[in-house]
């Protein structure tokens, strides 16, 4: 297997009194995608960090999947991408 590229995901966390906000940024070297989420600081701030981060990463993954599907449709190969599984 040959190495193709390195992509970087950075998670920015912001703590407020009542909630934690997370921003996930994917830098592919060609484009940048960003997703945000938040979670209440109850029952504990540590849990809020995990929830906000996981939600932002899920949203980022959904954006990337939609982008890939759009690219596949533009190339006329949508069935292969959409139905090939995970």
C-alpha positions, 0 to 999 in steps of 0.5 A: 500500500502506498502513502497518498496524503496526510489529513489533519483534524483539529478539535477546538473546545470552548467552555462556557458556564452552561455548555461546552462547544466543539469545532472540528476542522478537517484540512485535506491540504486541498480543502477545509471542512468545519463542523460545530456542536455543543453539549451541556456541562451537566452532569459533568464538564468532562462528559460535555467535552466528549459529547460535543466533540463526538457530535462535531466529528459525526457532523464532519463525517457526514459532510465529508460523505456528502461531498464524496457522494457529490463528487462521485455523482459528478464523475458518473460513479454514484452507485459504487460509492453509495452502495459499497458499504463502510 
